[in-house]
């Protein structure tokens, strides 16, 4: 009989957490595992993963969470689900209700954000609830945060997120550079700084833009792009205009489908987040041959070992961020040394195989314990 696992994802959009679910399901399509997915109606998760898992669409916002819990509990009983993996905060809430209705099912919560749970008795009950059999933390930083909050060590397991290197490894970097430098009308030898991320408060593009303004004031040659969209894009564009960062220095590309080609043409990948569970976009960039500059938040220092696999600086410090960028812009040997260091480190510590096997080990351990009790 296969292991039967249900993933609950409460998001309608497609971001890092959804991609991690996809990578896991896509990597394990065999008779030993049967995958199920609960997500909101019309969600990207159901649209993109219905061929990988049996799906159930249920609204789960606000008061609808109780109706959703009964619907999911019926589904769990009908399909003999043995374990539920909650992939977000709202999914965590829903999972606790379902566990109340189906006490025999094992409950796992994936923790992907690097800030402590909110204070208050409700959140303490939520995170310390005895119904939760295991937390899967995607970085050491997150595991430490939950341990400091009081979650027992035997309920915490670290399984780092990963990316599929295939789409990036196959890109011809020289050809990608020729195509995109022509599109942007910049010299072929210009060092390119890239950022691909939703333009949100979390990603703090303002720090990156201010750092680029500092470089321009210093007369350092560079070209930069920001690919992505989000609520703060107008504010980011206004800041760039205020700093006189014209299209010969910085371009906002919006949402692009040629991510692998963009990264293939990029020399420095710059991520100025103010919080980051791990930062899988950094892994994409490493597989594409980029050198990393980022902020020392969350799990990023587990990817970027300063001056070994990239350069990091404090969050919200444009001056320090600019200094790191300038070091690489002026020192091609350091740029290459850090690129090579990151490639070795990521292959060893953040492989797709390790992510998949780590999750499966948790599932097998919990389901096996339930069956033997």
Secondary structure, DSSP 8 states (H G I E B T S, - for coil): --EEEEEE---SS--HHHHHHHHHHHH--STTEEEEEEE-TT-HHHHHHTTTSEEEE---STTHHHHHHHHHHHHHHHHT--EEEE-SHHHHHHHHHHHHH-TTSEEEEEE---S---SSHHHHHHHH-TT--EEEESSHHHHHHHHHHT--GGGEEE-------HHHHT--HHHHHHHHHHHHT--TTS-EEEEES--STTTTHHHHHHHHHHHHHHT---EEEEE---TTHHHHHHHHHHTT--TTTEEEEES-S-HHHHHHT-SEEEE--S--SS-HHHHHHHHTT-EEEEE--TTHHHH--BTTTBEEE-TT-HHHHHHHHHHHHH-HHHHHHHHHHHHHHHHHHS-HHHHHHHHHHHHHHHHHHHHH-
